[in-house]
Amino acid sequence: MDDVVLNKLESLTRCIGRIESKQPFSVEQLKNNYDLQDIISINLERAIQLCVDIGSHILAIKNLPAPNSLRTTFKTHVET
């Protein structure tokens, strides 16, 4: 695995760890704590972006066409 992917995976691990460490005890706690909501949503957004970046990087190093949307970054296209 190349360094770009490894670095992004390390960042992804940190984001997921941060989300897990801030997991509320209840829905009520999450509803009432805007700082907690911000920490979770920002790290979730970062984690998603890192996954897209990793997918895009893999497509690029394999000389595959760039996706036309974030969703298609993760679709597998098999020619028959």
C-alpha positions in Angstrom: 0.0 0.0 0.0 1.4 3.4 -0.8 2.1 6.2 1.7 -0.9 8.4 0.6 -3.3 5.6 1.4 -1.5 4.7 4.6 -1.6 8.3 5.8 -5.3 8.7 5.0 -6.0 5.4 6.8 -4.2 6.8 9.9 -6.3 9.9 9.7 -9.5 7.8 9.3 -8.6 5.8 12.3 -8.2 9.0 14.4 -11.6 10.3 13.2 -13.3 7.0 14.0 -11.6 6.9 17.4 -12.8 10.5 18.2 -16.3 9.6 17.2 -16.2 6.5 19.4 -14.8 8.4 22.3 -17.6 11.0 22.2 -20.4 8.5 21.8 -23.2 9.8 24.0 -24.8 7.6 26.7 -28.3 8.5 25.4 -30.1 10.2 22.6 -31.1 12.8 25.1 -27.5 13.6 25.9 -26.8 14.1 22.2 -29.8 16.3 21.7 -28.8 18.6 24.5 -25.1 18.8 23.9 -24.2 20.9 20.8 -20.5 20.6 21.3 -20.9 16.8 21.2 -23.0 17.1 18.1 -20.3 19.2 16.5 -17.4 16.9 17.4 -19.3 13.8 16.1 -20.6 15.5 12.9 -17.2 17.1 12.0 -15.3 13.8 12.5 -18.0 11.9 10.6 -17.7 14.3 7.7 -13.9 14.0 7.8 -14.1 10.2 7.8 -16.4 10.2 4.8 -14.1 12.6 2.9 -11.1 10.5 3.7 -12.8 7.4 2.3 -13.6 9.3 -0.9 -10.0 10.5 -1.1 -8.7 7.0 -0.7 -11.1 5.7 -3.3 -10.2 8.5 -5.8 -6.5 7.9 -5.2 -6.8 4.1 -5.9 -8.7 4.9 -9.1 -6.0 7.3 -10.2 -3.1 4.9 -9.5 -4.9 2.2 -11.4 -5.5 4.6 -14.3 -9.2 4.2 -14.1 -11.6 7.0 -15.0 -12.4 9.6 -12.5 -15.8 9.1 -10.9 -18.6 11.6 -11.9 -19.9 11.7 -8.3 -18.8 10.8 -4.8 -21.0 7.8 -4.8 -19.5 6.3 -7.9 -16.1 6.4 -6.3 -17.1 3.2 -4.6 -19.0 1.5 -7.4 -17.3 -1.5 -9.0 -17.6 -1.5 -12.8 -17.0 -4.9 -14.4 -17.0 -5.3 -18.1 -18.6 -8.5 -19.4 
